[in-house]
Amino acid sequence: MSMFKGKTVKPSTGLSLKLSLLNLWVFPSVKSMKHFVLYRNMNMTSAALGTSISPVEVTNISQYGLWLLLGDEELFLPFSEFPWFRNASVENILHVEHPSSNHLYWPELDIDLDVESIRHPEKFPLVSQVNV
């Protein structure tokens, strides 16, 4: 077993050579601290900032409809107003996407809804071919 003798590193790297033996053990493919710093910097990048879209989550499904949490707003979709969800599987209802700020999409059900149509369904008369 050979002993590893640490060297001093520039303070700007944020690394302590006291941990260099541990780093080489955790990352066995890394052969030196120089390579570890390069490896660490390559893997610690963040994605570019974009438009912030609030996540959407189905929080409850009952015999009357479903509830969505859109950001900090809770929305109710009654089956009487949105009959397409009545006989859908829970899995399909839970898989909702939020491609833009006013658009919700259920890919397996092929349902696109404008968020305003949920907030004010009276302004968006629906014509459905679903037998209720």
BELKA-V870520 format. One line per field, one symbol per residue. ss: DSSP state (2 for helix, 1 for strand, 0 for the rest). phi: phi as a letter, one per 40 degrees, with the letter a starting at -180 (. if undefined). psi: psi as a letter, one per 30 degrees, with the letter a starting at -180 (. if undefined). A space follows every 10 residues. Layout:
ss = ???
phi = ???
psi = ???
//
This chain:
ss = 0000000000 2220002222 2222220000 0022222222 2220000000 0000011111 1000111111 0011111100 0022200002 2222001111 0011110000 1111222220 2220000000 00
phi = .ccbbcbcbc cccgbbcccc ccccccbccc cacccccccc cccbcbcccb ccbccbacca bbccibbbbb gbbbbbbccc cbcccdbccd dccccbbbca cbbbabcccf bbbcdccccb cccbccbbcc cc
psi = klkkjllklk fffgkkffge eeefeeiffk fleeeeeeee eefglllkka kjkklkkjfk kaffalkkjj cgkkkkjkfe fifffeglle eeefiklifl egkkkjeffh kkkkeefeei fffikkjkgk k.
//
